[in-house]
Amino acid sequence: MKIQQVEWPLPVRKKLLSFRSKHFTPEETYDFIIQTILETEDILMNPVYGKMYIEETGKYTGFMRLVIRRFRIYVKQIGTKAIVVGVKFPGEK
């Protein structure tokens, strides 16, 4: 089923906005996060990517997993809506 809407709950948005890099300014980091969100939505709404990897172990078992710019993004699909349930930063266990 084609995804028509991507929902980013408040805890996920707060976590994304908490990301910091010691190598870049806050403005550059914010732009990086925005580009990551846009790229994630483009991939989720593209019908070609209908089948994605399903996480088999750990906290996010059963959720779809995308890796965008080294961020691991966990998604639950309900009908035509995709809900981002979790994000792990690069290097985060």
RAKA-V944164 format. One record per helix or strand of 2 or more residues. SS is the DSSP state (hx for helix, st for strand). FROM is the first residue (numbers start at 1). TO is the last residue. If there is no record, write none. Layout:
SS;FROM;TO  SS;FROM;TO
This chain:
st;5;8  hx;10;17  hx;26;45  hx;47;49  st;53;54  st;64;68  st;71;78  st;81;88
